[in-house]
Amino acid sequence: MVHSLLKPLLKRGALVAAANWQVTLAQATADSLFKLLVATPVVGGIFLVALVIGAEPRDMMSLEWREMATTIITSLLSHPLVLLSFLLSLGTVVIGGSLFVFLVKAGTVAVLVKGERQAGEFDASPLHLDDITRAGAFSPEFYISSAQSLFGRYSVLGAGLMAVYTVSGIGYLFFVLVAGIFEDAWGLAAVTTIAFVIWITIVNLFYLLMQIVIAAEDCSVTAAVRHAIAFLARSHRRVAAVFGCVLLLVVMATGASFIATFALGLIGFVPFVGLAVLPIQLLAWLFRGLVFQFLGLASVGAYLRLYRDFAEGERTGTLAVSLLEVP
């Protein structure tokens, strides 16, 4: 039953993502640039702290990340002007980088929506080159116009996501601090951490569905909330099945990435051979980013098919009947 449900969905999602490979490159590039932008003020903060406390930046960089974070926070709290400068730079980069990511994601989802609609029916038949060509919807003009059209709504949606992240993070830190008051409270802290991770995962899934609904219906954020809630109420089992399968693939890909990184680290100290490790690591990093982006966009294609079935059923006043329906 689950196999018959997931196979056509994932097959369709992978096809739509592969046919529009340009948006995979765009997404991977945008995410990499965002990470580099955020890293810039963080590295600058390390140098600021090193200057304030009279330490060498090299020594700061060699610290384990928890120790580094603790040192930076403690030092900045004792120097309010330095802390304010650091927060302003970090906030400027995060806001500007996030808006850029929202713009790119708007064009990406719009292309996938169009590609999924024009892909036709092929779920029960072998794939052919014509299927891939038919699902290809990318063009620079359409991508740019769609990104401009959806950017405002995606920015509002992204601002809501950031607000949820902020409130959730403050709540998590509060519970962790409260748990730290009690002795042997590691169990409570562990439960709180697991609950926080599950909550953020649910928020991210709903955020992705909202992006899909806004692009598919060309509606406002408020209307998209109603559509997304109704979609989840009607198709929660199928959405959960797709989410679970994609999550499993991501976990497997992450494990393979860790193994490859560890294997490269073992030969990194070998003379001459170690010189080849850096470009190999860079290629592996690029490949890893593309793989994760492809998996994410393939899941978007699968959710799009589910949402299209739901929307068609809503418009006709009945449940959409298709090969994807669960008996």
C-alpha positions as CSV (number, residue, x, y, z in Angstrom):
1,M,0.0,0.0,0.0
2,V,2.7,2.5,1.1
3,H,4.9,1.5,-1.9
4,S,2.1,2.0,-4.4
5,L,1.5,5.4,-2.9
6,L,5.0,6.7,-2.7
7,K,6.5,5.3,-5.9
8,P,4.4,7.4,-8.3
9,L,4.7,10.5,-6.1
10,L,8.5,10.3,-5.7
11,K,8.9,9.4,-9.3
12,R,7.0,12.4,-10.5
13,G,8.8,14.7,-8.0
14,A,12.2,13.5,-9.1
15,L,11.3,13.9,-12.8
16,V,10.0,17.5,-12.3
17,A,13.1,18.4,-10.3
18,A,15.5,16.8,-12.9
19,A,13.7,18.4,-15.8
20,N,14.2,21.8,-14.2
21,W,17.8,21.2,-13.1
22,Q,18.5,24.9,-13.4
23,V,16.6,25.7,-10.3
24,T,18.6,23.1,-8.3
25,L,21.7,25.0,-9.2
26,A,20.1,28.3,-8.4
27,Q,19.0,27.0,-5.0
28,A,22.3,25.5,-4.1
29,T,24.1,28.7,-5.1
30,A,21.8,30.8,-3.0
31,D,22.1,28.7,0.1
32,S,25.9,28.6,-0.2
33,L,26.0,32.3,-0.6
34,F,23.8,32.8,2.4
35,K,26.0,30.6,4.6
36,L,29.1,32.5,3.5
37,L,27.4,35.8,4.2
38,V,26.4,34.7,7.7
39,A,29.9,33.3,8.4
40,T,31.4,36.7,7.6
41,P,30.2,38.6,10.7
42,V,30.8,35.5,12.8
43,V,34.5,35.5,11.8
44,G,34.6,39.2,12.3
45,G,33.2,38.7,15.8
46,I,36.0,36.3,16.6
47,F,38.6,38.9,15.6
48,L,36.7,41.5,17.7
49,V,36.7,39.3,20.7
50,A,40.4,38.5,20.1
51,L,41.3,42.2,20.0
52,V,39.2,42.9,23.1
53,I,40.6,40.1,25.3
54,G,44.1,40.4,23.8
55,A,44.1,36.8,22.4
56,E,45.3,35.6,19.0
57,P,42.5,34.9,16.5
58,R,44.2,31.7,15.5
59,D,43.9,30.5,19.1
60,M,40.2,31.4,19.1
61,M,39.6,29.5,15.9
62,S,41.2,26.4,17.3
63,L,38.7,26.2,20.2
64,E,35.9,23.7,20.1
65,W,32.7,25.4,18.8
66,R,31.0,25.3,22.2
67,E,34.0,26.9,23.9
68,M,34.3,29.4,21.1
69,A,30.6,30.4,21.4
70,T,30.8,30.7,25.1
71,T,34.0,32.9,24.9
72,I,32.5,35.2,22.2
73,I,29.2,35.6,24.1
74,T,30.9,36.3,27.5
75,S,33.3,38.8,26.0
76,L,30.7,40.6,24.0
77,L,28.4,40.9,27.0
78,S,31.1,42.7,29.0
79,H,31.6,45.2,26.1
80,P,28.1,46.5,25.1
81,L,29.4,48.7,22.2
82,V,31.2,45.8,20.6
83,L,28.1,43.6,21.2
84,L,25.9,46.1,19.5
85,S,28.2,46.4,16.5
86,F,28.3,42.6,16.2
87,L,24.5,42.2,16.5
88,L,23.9,45.0,13.9
89,S,26.3,43.4,11.4
90,L,24.9,39.9,12.0
91,G,21.3,41.2,11.7
92,T,21.9,43.1,8.5
93,V,23.5,40.1,6.9
94,V,20.8,37.7,8.0
95,I,18.0,39.9,6.9
96,G,19.6,40.8,3.5
97,G,20.6,37.2,2.9
98,S,17.2,35.9,3.9
99,L,15.4,38.2,1.4
100,F,17.8,37.0,-1.3
101,V,16.9,33.4,-0.5
102,F,13.2,34.2,-0.5
103,L,13.5,35.8,-4.0
104,V,15.3,32.7,-5.4
105,K,12.9,30.3,-3.7
106,A,9.9,32.2,-5.2
107,G,11.2,31.7,-8.7
108,T,12.1,28.0,-8.0
109,V,8.7,27.0,-6.6
110,A,6.9,28.8,-9.5
111,V,9.0,26.9,-12.1
112,L,8.2,23.6,-10.3
113,V,4.5,24.4,-10.2
114,K,4.4,25.0,-13.9
115,G,6.6,22.0,-14.7
116,E,4.4,19.7,-12.6
117,R,1.2,20.9,-14.3
118,Q,2.5,20.4,-17.8
119,A,4.2,17.1,-17.1
120,G,1.1,15.1,-18.0
121,E,0.4,11.6,-16.8
122,F,3.2,9.1,-16.8
123,D,3.0,7.5,-13.4
124,A,2.2,4.0,-14.6
125,S,4.5,3.9,-17.6
126,P,8.2,3.9,-18.2
127,L,9.9,7.3,-18.5
128,H,10.9,8.6,-21.9
129,L,12.8,11.7,-23.0
130,D,9.6,13.3,-24.0
131,D,8.3,13.1,-20.4
132,I,11.4,15.0,-19.2
133,T,11.1,17.6,-22.0
134,R,7.4,18.2,-21.3
135,A,8.1,18.7,-17.5
136,G,10.8,21.3,-18.2
137,A,9.3,24.7,-17.5
138,F,12.4,26.8,-16.8
139,S,13.2,29.9,-18.7
140,P,15.1,33.0,-17.4
141,E,12.2,35.3,-18.3
142,F,9.6,33.1,-16.5
143,Y,11.9,32.6,-13.5
144,I,12.6,36.3,-13.0
145,S,8.9,37.4,-13.5
146,S,7.7,34.7,-11.1
147,A,10.3,35.6,-8.5
148,Q,9.3,39.3,-8.7
149,S,5.6,38.5,-8.5
150,L,5.9,36.2,-5.5
151,F,8.7,38.0,-3.6
152,G,6.5,40.2,-1.5
153,R,4.3,37.3,-0.2
154,Y,7.3,35.0,0.3
155,S,9.0,37.8,2.3
156,V,5.9,38.1,4.6
157,L,5.8,34.3,5.0
158,G,9.6,34.2,5.7
159,A,9.2,37.0,8.3
160,G,6.6,34.9,10.0
161,L,8.9,31.9,9.9
162,M,11.7,34.0,11.5
163,A,9.3,35.1,14.2
164,V,8.3,31.5,15.0
165,Y,12.0,30.5,15.1
166,T,12.8,33.4,17.5
167,V,9.9,32.6,19.9
168,S,10.6,28.9,19.7
169,G,14.3,29.4,20.4
170,I,13.6,31.7,23.4
171,G,11.2,29.1,24.8
172,Y,13.7,26.3,24.3
173,L,16.5,28.2,26.0
174,F,14.1,29.0,28.9
175,F,13.2,25.4,29.4
176,V,16.8,24.3,29.2
177,L,17.8,26.9,31.7
178,V,15.0,25.8,34.0
179,A,16.0,22.2,33.6
180,G,19.6,23.2,34.5
181,I,18.5,24.4,38.0
182,F,17.5,20.9,39.0
183,E,20.1,18.2,39.7
184,D,20.2,15.2,37.3
185,A,17.8,17.0,35.0
186,W,19.5,15.7,31.8
187,G,16.4,13.7,31.0
188,L,14.2,16.8,31.0
189,A,16.7,18.6,28.9
190,A,16.8,15.7,26.4
191,V,13.0,15.6,26.2
192,T,12.9,19.3,25.7
193,T,15.5,19.1,22.9
194,I,13.6,16.3,21.1
195,A,10.4,18.2,21.4
196,F,12.1,21.3,20.0
197,V,13.5,19.4,17.0
198,I,10.1,17.9,16.2
199,W,8.4,21.3,16.5
200,I,10.9,23.0,14.2
201,T,10.5,20.1,11.7
202,I,6.7,20.5,11.7
203,V,7.1,24.3,11.3
204,N,9.4,23.8,8.3
205,L,7.1,21.4,6.7
206,F,4.1,23.7,7.0
207,Y,6.3,26.6,5.7
208,L,7.2,24.6,2.6
209,L,3.5,23.7,2.0
210,M,2.6,27.4,2.4
211,Q,5.2,28.3,-0.3
212,I,3.7,25.6,-2.6
213,V,0.1,26.8,-2.0
214,I,1.0,30.5,-2.6
215,A,2.7,29.7,-5.9
216,A,0.0,27.2,-7.0
217,E,-3.0,29.3,-6.2
218,D,-1.4,32.7,-6.6
219,C,-3.1,33.8,-3.4
220,S,-2.3,35.8,-0.4
221,V,-0.5,34.5,2.7
222,T,-3.8,34.6,4.7
223,A,-5.6,32.6,2.1
224,A,-2.7,30.2,1.8
225,V,-3.0,29.4,5.5
226,R,-6.6,28.3,5.0
227,H,-5.7,26.2,1.9
228,A,-2.7,24.6,3.6
229,I,-4.7,23.6,6.7
230,A,-7.5,22.1,4.6
231,F,-4.9,20.3,2.5
232,L,-3.3,18.8,5.6
233,A,-6.6,17.8,7.1
234,R,-7.6,16.0,4.0
235,S,-4.2,14.5,2.9
236,H,-2.2,14.2,6.1
237,R,-1.4,10.5,5.7
238,R,0.0,11.0,2.2
239,V,1.9,14.1,3.1
240,A,3.4,12.3,6.1
241,A,4.3,9.3,3.9
242,V,6.2,11.5,1.5
243,F,7.8,13.5,4.3
244,G,9.0,10.3,6.0
245,C,10.5,8.9,2.8
246,V,12.3,12.1,1.9
247,L,13.6,12.4,5.5
248,L,14.9,8.8,5.3
249,L,16.7,9.7,2.0
250,V,18.2,12.8,3.6
251,V,19.4,10.8,6.6
252,M,21.0,8.3,4.3
253,A,22.7,11.0,2.2
254,T,23.9,12.7,5.4
255,G,25.4,9.4,6.6
256,A,27.2,8.8,3.3
257,S,28.5,12.4,3.4
258,F,30.0,11.9,6.9
259,I,31.6,8.6,5.9
260,A,33.1,10.2,2.8
261,T,34.4,13.2,4.9
262,F,35.9,10.8,7.4
263,A,37.6,8.7,4.7
264,L,39.1,11.8,3.1
265,G,40.3,13.0,6.5
266,L,42.2,9.7,7.0
267,I,44.4,10.3,3.9
268,G,44.7,14.1,4.4
269,F,47.9,13.8,6.4
270,V,49.7,11.7,3.7
271,P,52.3,13.7,1.9
272,F,51.5,14.7,-1.7
273,V,48.2,12.7,-1.5
274,G,47.0,15.2,1.1
275,L,47.4,18.0,-1.5
276,A,44.6,16.4,-3.6
277,V,42.3,16.2,-0.6
278,L,41.3,19.9,-0.6
279,P,39.9,20.0,-4.2
280,I,38.2,16.6,-3.6
281,Q,36.6,18.0,-0.5
282,L,35.4,21.1,-2.3
283,L,33.9,18.9,-5.1
284,A,32.3,16.7,-2.4
285,W,30.9,19.8,-0.7
286,L,29.4,21.0,-4.0
287,F,28.0,17.6,-4.8
288,R,26.5,17.2,-1.4
289,G,24.8,20.6,-1.7
290,L,23.3,19.7,-5.1
291,V,22.1,16.3,-3.8
292,F,20.3,17.8,-0.8
293,Q,18.8,20.5,-3.0
294,F,17.6,17.9,-5.5
295,L,16.0,15.9,-2.7
296,G,14.2,18.9,-1.4
297,L,12.9,20.0,-4.8
298,A,11.8,16.4,-5.6
299,S,9.7,16.5,-2.4
300,V,8.2,19.8,-3.6
301,G,7.2,18.1,-6.9
302,A,5.6,15.2,-4.9
303,Y,3.7,17.6,-2.6
304,L,2.6,19.6,-5.7
305,R,0.9,16.5,-7.2
306,L,-0.8,15.8,-3.9
307,Y,-2.0,19.4,-3.6
308,R,-3.2,19.4,-7.2
309,D,-5.4,16.3,-6.5
310,F,-6.7,18.0,-3.4
311,A,-7.4,21.3,-5.2
312,E,-9.2,19.6,-8.1
313,G,-11.3,17.7,-5.6
314,E,-12.2,20.9,-3.8
315,R,-13.2,22.7,-7.0
316,T,-15.5,19.8,-8.0
317,G,-16.8,19.4,-4.5
318,T,-15.6,15.8,-4.2
319,L,-12.4,13.9,-3.5
320,A,-10.1,13.7,-6.4
321,V,-9.9,10.1,-7.6
322,S,-6.5,9.0,-8.9
323,L,-3.9,6.3,-8.7
324,L,-2.6,8.2,-5.7
325,E,-5.7,7.7,-3.6
326,V,-5.3,5.5,-0.6
327,P,-8.1,2.9,-0.6
